[in-house]
């Protein structure tokens, strides 16, 4: 989704960043595993506020999930 989309709400990443920056393992390391998960909910898009942490999102969607899927990728630089 692009910035300004009415269907996207950005959260707070593990490095305290507001936008997704993608995998970035240390150069020269063996490939790191990354898990990407998508969760469908019955919540209105406005129910999830910008800047929420992962734990805050999990608490907000508890009891509202309809389904989900994950994929694991490996990446090295």
Secondary structure, DSSP 4 states (H G I P E B T S, - for coil): --TT-TT------TTS-SS-----PPTTSPPEEEEEEEEEESS-GGGS-TT--HHHHHHHHTT-EEEEEEEEEEE--
